[in-house]
Amino acid sequence: MWRRLYLTFPDSEHARQVSDELQRDGIKREQLHAMSRDGGALPGLPPASAGQQQDRVWFWERLYWNANLALFGVALFGFVVALFNGAAAWALFAAAVMLFTFLGGNYFVRELPHAHLNEMREPLQHGEVVLMVDLPPQQLQWAEAIVRRHPEAGGNVVGWTVPGLGM
């Protein structure tokens, strides 16, 4: 799972400068996605896809979380029913499912960054440009160091994405 760095800029020229600098230092153009308030193309910047503009990551995150909670609830119910009926094997299986969902939820909460495009709606409404940079986790600090050289860059929050899924 990759990280998505959300950056805001007062105009497309500043976003283009950072985009060019990131590309010069090895970031591929496909890893950059820019969008503005009106959703139109920004000259010299790679456009965000419809899925990126709709923040599909938020949808998948909510779906995973709710499915995980539902599975835990069903397993808990099965555990209680198995205990009352004396079915030790089913109780053990339900306990294993509960442990699995607990560990999955723990990973979700502790390890995945949870910033989303929704946090950028206000800057977009004020006419700023949002640049999303998709990176492997090991390149995140390196890219943030490049961005820190540009005081006009705002936002600088991190989410997650899966490359190639258009999210």
C-alpha positions in Angstrom: 0.0 0.0 0.0 1.4 3.4 -1.0 1.1 6.7 0.7 -0.7 9.7 -0.8 0.7 13.1 0.1 -1.9 15.9 -0.2 -0.4 19.4 -0.9 -2.1 22.7 -1.5 -0.8 25.6 -3.5 -2.1 29.1 -4.0 -1.9 28.7 -7.8 -1.0 26.3 -10.5 2.4 27.9 -11.1 3.6 27.0 -7.6 2.2 23.5 -8.0 3.9 23.1 -11.3 7.3 24.1 -9.8 7.0 21.4 -7.1 5.7 18.9 -9.6 8.7 19.6 -11.9 11.1 19.3 -9.0 9.6 16.0 -7.9 9.8 14.7 -11.4 13.4 15.8 -11.8 14.2 13.9 -8.6 12.7 10.6 -9.8 8.9 10.7 -9.2 7.0 9.6 -12.3 4.4 11.8 -13.8 1.8 9.0 -13.2 2.3 9.4 -9.5 1.2 13.1 -9.5 -2.4 14.2 -9.7 -3.5 17.8 -9.6 -7.0 19.3 -9.3 -8.6 22.7 -8.9 -12.0 24.0 -7.7 -13.6 23.6 -11.1 -12.1 20.2 -11.8 -10.6 21.4 -15.1 -7.2 20.6 -16.5 -4.3 22.6 -15.1 -1.7 23.5 -17.8 1.6 21.6 -17.2 0.2 19.5 -14.4 -1.1 15.9 -14.6 -4.8 15.8 -14.0 -6.5 13.8 -11.3 -8.8 11.1 -12.5 -12.5 11.0 -11.7 -11.8 8.4 -9.0 -9.2 10.5 -7.4 -11.4 13.6 -7.5 -14.2 11.6 -5.8 -11.9 10.2 -3.1 -12.7 6.5 -3.6 -10.2 5.7 -0.9 -12.6 7.0 1.6 -15.3 4.7 0.3 -13.1 1.6 0.6 -11.8 2.6 4.0 -15.4 2.9 5.3 -16.4 -0.4 3.6 -13.4 -2.2 5.2 -14.1 -0.7 8.7 -17.8 -1.5 8.7 -17.3 -5.0 7.3 -14.6 -5.7 9.9 -17.0 -4.5 12.7 -19.9 -6.6 11.3 -17.7 -9.7 11.0 -16.6 -9.2 14.6 -20.2 -8.9 15.8 -21.3 -12.0 13.9 -18.3 -14.0 15.3 -19.1 -12.7 18.8 -22.7 -13.9 18.4 -21.5 -17.2 17.1 -19.1 -17.5 20.0 -21.9 -17.0 22.6 -24.2 -19.4 20.8 -21.4 -22.0 20.6 -20.7 -21.7 24.3 -24.3 -22.1 25.3 -24.6 -25.2 23.1 -21.3 -26.7 24.2 -19.8 -26.7 20.8 -16.1 -26.1 21.7 -14.8 -26.3 18.1 -17.3 -23.7 16.9 -16.5 -21.5 19.9 -12.8 -21.8 19.1 -13.4 -20.9 15.4 -15.5 -17.9 16.4 -12.8 -16.7 18.8 -10.2 -17.1 16.0 -12.3 -14.9 13.7 -12.8 -12.3 16.5 -9.0 -12.2 17.0 -8.4 -11.9 13.2 -10.9 -9.0 13.0 -9.4 -7.4 16.1 -5.9 -7.5 14.6 -7.1 -6.2 11.2 -8.8 -3.3 12.9 -5.7 -2.6 15.0 -3.6 -2.5 11.8 -6.2 -0.2 10.2 -6.1 2.2 13.1 -2.4 2.2 14.0 -0.6 1.8 10.6 -2.7 3.4 7.9 -2.7 7.2 7.6 -6.2 8.5 7.4 -6.0 11.9 5.5 -8.5 12.3 2.7 -9.3 14.6 -0.1 -12.3 15.9 2.0 -9.7 17.7 4.1 -8.7 19.7 1.0 -12.3 20.9 0.1 -11.9 24.2 1.9 -8.6 25.1 0.1 -10.2 24.0 -3.2 -13.2 26.3 -2.5 -10.8 29.2 -2.0 -9.3 28.6 -5.5 -6.1 26.8 -4.4 -4.6 23.8 -6.3 -4.4 20.4 -4.7 -1.5 18.2 -5.8 -1.6 14.5 -4.8 1.7 12.6 -4.8 1.5 8.8 -4.6 4.7 7.3 -3.1 6.0 4.1 -1.7 6.2 4.5 2.1 10.0 4.6 2.1 10.0 7.7 -0.2 7.6 9.8 1.9 10.1 11.6 4.1 12.3 12.3 1.0 9.3 13.9 -0.8 8.3 15.9 2.3 11.9 17.3 2.5 11.6 18.5 -1.1 8.2 20.1 -0.3 9.5 21.9 2.8 11.8 24.0 0.6 8.6 25.6 -0.8 7.0 27.7 1.9 3.9 28.3 -0.3 3.0 24.6 0.0 0.2 23.9 2.4 -1.8 20.9 3.4 1.0 18.3 3.7 -1.2 15.6 5.1 -0.8 11.9 4.3 -3.3 9.2 3.3 -3.0 5.9 1.6 -3.8 4.5 -1.8 -3.3 1.4 -4.0 -1.4 2.2 -7.1 -3.0 1.2 -10.4 -6.6 1.2 -9.1 -7.4 4.8 -10.0 -8.3 5.7 -6.5 
